[in-house]
């Protein structure tokens, strides 16, 4: 699941994105890998919540579309059914897209 909010962070707007995977995902680690972190395999680890779900919240510059994938245990890629879109690269690999373009909404203050 993906939840998005537009928040004010200092003098700029950011998209606060929360990525959540269900408790039924059996793995030891989950990492968010994408173009926003140069496809680094371990820089954005999820944390396991008390209810067993996996989650990660990050702030991204509002406006661009970002490509991403989930990496389980450092070797298995998994999909996000609620991504805004998906794309295939020239090698036939799929990645998912989260859009951070917001309408004329007033941003919330960053916590």
The 8 nearest C-alpha neighbors of each residue, nearest first, counted from 0:
[[1, 19, 81, 18, 20, 2, 79, 80],
 [0, 2, 18, 17, 19, 81, 3, 16],
 [1, 3, 17, 16, 18, 0, 4, 15],
 [4, 2, 16, 15, 17, 14, 1, 5],
 [5, 3, 15, 14, 6, 16, 2, 107],
 [4, 6, 14, 106, 13, 15, 107, 12],
 [7, 5, 107, 106, 109, 108, 13, 12],
 [6, 8, 12, 108, 109, 106, 107, 11],
 [9, 7, 109, 11, 12, 10, 6, 13],
 [8, 10, 11, 7, 12, 109, 108, 6],
 [9, 11, 8, 7, 12, 13, 6, 108],
 [12, 10, 8, 9, 7, 13, 6, 60],
 [13, 11, 7, 6, 8, 61, 5, 14],
 [14, 12, 61, 60, 6, 59, 5, 58],
 [13, 15, 5, 61, 59, 58, 4, 99],
 [16, 14, 58, 4, 3, 57, 5, 13],
 [15, 17, 3, 57, 56, 2, 14, 58],
 [18, 16, 56, 2, 55, 1, 19, 3],
 [17, 19, 1, 55, 54, 0, 56, 16],
 [20, 18, 54, 0, 53, 1, 17, 21],
 [19, 21, 53, 52, 0, 54, 22, 18],
 [22, 20, 52, 23, 24, 53, 19, 51],
 [21, 23, 52, 51, 24, 20, 53, 50],
 [22, 24, 21, 25, 52, 51, 20, 26],
 [25, 23, 22, 21, 26, 20, 52, 53],
 [26, 24, 23, 27, 22, 71, 28, 21],
 [25, 27, 28, 24, 72, 71, 29, 23],
 [26, 28, 72, 29, 25, 71, 47, 24],
 [29, 27, 72, 71, 26, 30, 45, 44],
 [30, 28, 71, 45, 70, 44, 72, 69],
 [31, 29, 44, 70, 43, 45, 69, 41],
 [30, 32, 69, 43, 68, 44, 70, 33],
 [33, 31, 38, 68, 67, 40, 39, 69],
 [34, 32, 67, 38, 35, 66, 36, 68],
 [33, 35, 37, 36, 38, 66, 65, 67],
 [34, 36, 33, 37, 65, 38, 66, 59],
 [37, 35, 38, 34, 33, 39, 32, 42],
 [38, 36, 34, 39, 35, 33, 32, 40],
 [39, 37, 33, 32, 36, 34, 40, 35],
 [38, 40, 37, 36, 41, 32, 42, 33],
 [41, 39, 32, 38, 42, 30, 73, 70],
 [40, 42, 43, 39, 30, 44, 32, 31],
 [41, 43, 39, 40, 44, 36, 30, 31],
 [44, 42, 31, 30, 41, 45, 32, 40],
 [45, 43, 30, 29, 41, 42, 31, 46],
 [46, 44, 55, 54, 29, 30, 53, 43],
 [47, 45, 53, 54, 48, 55, 44, 29],
 [46, 48, 53, 52, 51, 54, 45, 49],
 [47, 49, 51, 52, 50, 53, 46, 54],
 [50, 48, 51, 47, 52, 53, 22, 46],
 [49, 51, 48, 52, 22, 47, 53, 21],
 [52, 50, 22, 48, 49, 47, 53, 21],
 [51, 53, 22, 21, 48, 50, 47, 20],
 [52, 54, 47, 20, 19, 46, 45, 48],
 [55, 53, 19, 45, 18, 46, 20, 52],
 [54, 56, 45, 18, 17, 46, 57, 19],
 [57, 55, 17, 16, 18, 15, 54, 58],
 [56, 58, 16, 15, 59, 17, 55, 14],
 [59, 57, 15, 14, 13, 16, 60, 56],
 [60, 58, 14, 13, 61, 15, 57, 16],
 [59, 61, 13, 14, 62, 58, 12, 63],
 [62, 60, 13, 14, 99, 100, 59, 12],
 [61, 63, 100, 99, 60, 64, 101, 98],
 [64, 62, 99, 61, 65, 100, 98, 60],
 [63, 65, 98, 97, 99, 96, 62, 66],
 [66, 64, 97, 96, 63, 34, 98, 67],
 [67, 65, 96, 95, 33, 34, 94, 97],
 [66, 68, 33, 95, 32, 94, 96, 65],
 [69, 67, 32, 94, 95, 31, 33, 70],
 [68, 70, 31, 77, 76, 30, 32, 71],
 [69, 71, 76, 30, 29, 75, 73, 77],
 [72, 70, 29, 75, 73, 28, 74, 76],
 [73, 71, 28, 74, 27, 26, 29, 75],
 [74, 72, 71, 70, 75, 40, 28, 29],
 [73, 75, 72, 71, 70, 76, 40, 77],
 [76, 74, 71, 70, 73, 77, 72, 69],
 [77, 75, 70, 69, 71, 74, 68, 78],
 [78, 76, 69, 70, 75, 68, 79, 71],
 [77, 79, 80, 68, 69, 76, 95, 94],
 [80, 78, 81, 82, 77, 95, 0, 68],
 [79, 81, 82, 78, 0, 83, 95, 84],
 [82, 80, 79, 0, 83, 1, 84, 78],
 [83, 81, 84, 79, 80, 96, 97, 95],
 [82, 84, 97, 96, 98, 81, 85, 95],
 [85, 83, 96, 82, 95, 86, 97, 81],
 [84, 86, 95, 96, 94, 93, 87, 82],
 [87, 85, 94, 93, 95, 88, 84, 96],
 [86, 88, 93, 92, 91, 94, 89, 85],
 [87, 89, 90, 91, 92, 93, 86, 94],
 [88, 90, 91, 87, 92, 93, 86, 94],
 [91, 89, 88, 92, 87, 93, 86, 94],
 [92, 90, 88, 89, 87, 93, 86, 94],
 [93, 91, 87, 88, 90, 94, 89, 86],
 [94, 92, 87, 86, 88, 91, 85, 95],
 [95, 93, 86, 68, 67, 85, 66, 87],
 [94, 96, 85, 67, 66, 84, 82, 68],
 [97, 95, 66, 84, 65, 85, 83, 82],
 [96, 98, 83, 65, 64, 82, 99, 66],
 [97, 99, 64, 100, 83, 96, 65, 63],
 [100, 98, 62, 61, 63, 14, 64, 101],
 [101, 99, 62, 98, 61, 63, 102, 64],
 [100, 102, 99, 103, 104, 62, 5, 61],
 [103, 101, 104, 100, 105, 5, 99, 62],
 [102, 104, 105, 101, 106, 100, 5, 12],
 [105, 103, 102, 106, 101, 5, 107, 4],
 [104, 106, 103, 107, 5, 6, 102, 7],
 [107, 105, 6, 5, 7, 104, 108, 12],
 [106, 108, 6, 7, 109, 5, 105, 4],
 [107, 109, 7, 6, 110, 106, 8, 9],
 [110, 108, 7, 6, 8, 107, 9, 106],
 [109, 108, 8, 6, 107, 7, 15, 9]]
